Amino acid sequence: MKHGDPLNGLLFVLAHYWTFLGTITWTPNCVFLSYLNDTHIVGLMNEVILSFDHLSTQLALVRLKAKVSKCILWNPSRIFLGVEIPQGCILVIDDLCILGV
């Protein structure tokens, strides 16, 4: 598989599918939105971090790895309830502004 291969997206989704499905059933209170290699997990802070940890562990089983330095954890409530944020994750506690193009 080379960069630019038209089948890359399909092959990635096939490798990612079972790990993703396992995490969804493991944390049913979170909402998962995914497009190819971009995944968004929405829910309570504790559950989102647990879901991320579970997904990362499952991805390692198929030789994939979440790039934590590209992950953004948005928490407008500023309440952390004793959870440990993944090392290297960007934390945003300000108001959210999204621009879609």
C-alpha contacts under 8 A as a table, 3 or more apart, distances in Angstrom:
res1	aa1	res2	aa2	distance
1	M	5	D	6.68
1	M	8	N	6.92
2	K	5	D	5.59
2	K	8	N	7.81
3	H	8	N	7.64
4	G	8	N	7.35
5	D	8	N	5.46
6	P	9	G	7.12
7	L	10	L	5.34
7	L	11	L	6.10
8	N	11	L	5.18
8	N	12	F	6.00
9	G	12	F	5.17
9	G	13	V	6.18
9	G	36	L	6.12
10	L	13	V	5.18
10	L	14	L	6.22
11	L	14	L	5.13
11	L	15	A	6.31
12	F	15	A	5.17
12	F	16	H	5.97
12	F	36	L	7.01
12	F	37	N	7.53
13	V	16	H	4.94
13	V	17	Y	5.64
13	V	36	L	6.12
13	V	37	N	7.86
14	L	17	Y	5.31
14	L	18	W	7.79
15	A	18	W	7.10
15	A	19	T	7.86
15	A	62	V	6.86
16	H	19	T	5.54
16	H	20	F	5.98
16	H	59	L	7.15
16	H	62	V	7.90
17	Y	20	F	5.15
17	Y	21	L	6.01
18	W	21	L	5.00
18	W	22	G	6.00
19	T	22	G	5.17
19	T	23	T	6.35
19	T	55	L	6.59
19	T	58	Q	5.29
19	T	59	L	6.08
20	F	23	T	5.23
20	F	24	I	6.24
20	F	55	L	6.68
21	L	24	I	5.08
21	L	25	T	6.31
22	G	25	T	5.36
22	G	26	W	6.07
23	T	26	W	4.88
23	T	27	T	6.18
23	T	51	S	6.40
23	T	54	H	6.31
23	T	55	L	5.72
23	T	58	Q	7.95
24	I	27	T	5.45
24	I	28	P	5.84
24	I	30	C	7.58
24	I	32	F	7.15
25	T	28	P	5.47
26	W	51	S	7.84
27	T	30	C	6.05
27	T	47	E	7.10
27	T	51	S	6.29
28	P	31	V	7.64
29	N	43	G	6.84
29	N	47	E	7.62
30	C	41	I	6.49
30	C	42	V	5.53
30	C	43	G	4.72
30	C	44	L	7.49
30	C	47	E	6.92
30	C	48	V	6.78
30	C	51	S	7.96
31	V	41	I	5.78
31	V	42	V	5.04
31	V	43	G	6.46
32	F	39	T	6.98
32	F	40	H	5.75
32	F	41	I	4.80
32	F	42	V	6.47
33	L	39	T	5.69
33	L	40	H	5.05
33	L	41	I	6.57
34	S	37	N	7.19
34	S	38	D	5.58
34	S	39	T	4.20
34	S	40	H	6.16
35	Y	38	D	5.36
35	Y	39	T	6.51
36	L	39	T	7.88
41	I	48	V	6.10
41	I	51	S	7.71
41	I	52	F	7.76
42	V	48	V	6.49
43	G	47	E	6.46
43	G	48	V	5.72
44	L	47	E	5.38
44	L	48	V	6.05
45	M	48	V	5.20
45	M	49	I	6.29
45	M	75	N	7.46
45	M	80	F	6.88
45	M	83	V	7.84
46	N	49	I	5.39
46	N	50	L	6.21
46	N	80	F	7.86
46	N	81	L	7.54
46	N	83	V	6.17
47	E	50	L	5.00
47	E	51	S	5.95
48	V	51	S	5.01
48	V	52	F	6.09
49	I	52	F	4.98
49	I	53	D	6.15
49	I	83	V	7.78
49	I	84	E	7.98
49	I	85	I	7.12
49	I	86	P	7.77
50	L	53	D	5.11
50	L	54	H	6.11
51	S	54	H	5.04
51	S	55	L	5.98
52	F	55	L	5.10
52	F	56	S	6.01
53	D	56	S	5.12
53	D	57	T	6.22
54	H	57	T	5.17
54	H	58	Q	6.20
55	L	58	Q	5.04
55	L	59	L	5.99
56	S	59	L	5.10
56	S	60	A	6.32
56	S	65	K	6.49
56	S	66	A	6.09
57	T	60	A	5.30
57	T	61	L	6.91
58	Q	61	L	5.32
58	Q	62	V	7.28
59	L	62	V	5.46
59	L	63	R	6.38
59	L	64	L	4.90
59	L	65	K	5.94
59	L	66	A	7.65
60	A	63	R	4.81
60	A	64	L	5.14
60	A	65	K	5.85
61	L	64	L	7.38
67	K	70	K	5.68
67	K	71	C	6.88
68	V	71	C	5.00
68	V	86	P	7.42
68	V	87	Q	7.49
68	V	88	G	5.86
68	V	89	C	5.37
69	S	88	G	5.22
69	S	89	C	5.43
69	S	90	I	6.94
70	K	89	C	7.07
70	K	90	I	7.47
71	C	89	C	5.33
71	C	90	I	6.12
72	I	89	C	5.96
72	I	90	I	4.68
72	I	91	L	5.88
72	I	92	V	7.02
73	L	89	C	6.87
73	L	90	I	6.06
73	L	91	L	4.91
73	L	92	V	6.09
74	W	91	L	6.13
74	W	92	V	4.80
74	W	93	I	5.97
75	N	78	R	5.72
75	N	79	I	7.48
75	N	91	L	7.68
75	N	92	V	6.35
75	N	93	I	5.10
75	N	94	D	7.86
76	P	92	V	7.69
76	P	93	I	4.96
76	P	94	D	6.06
76	P	95	D	6.32
76	P	96	L	7.86
77	S	93	I	7.40
78	R	93	I	6.00
80	F	83	V	5.92
85	I	89	C	7.10
86	P	89	C	5.63
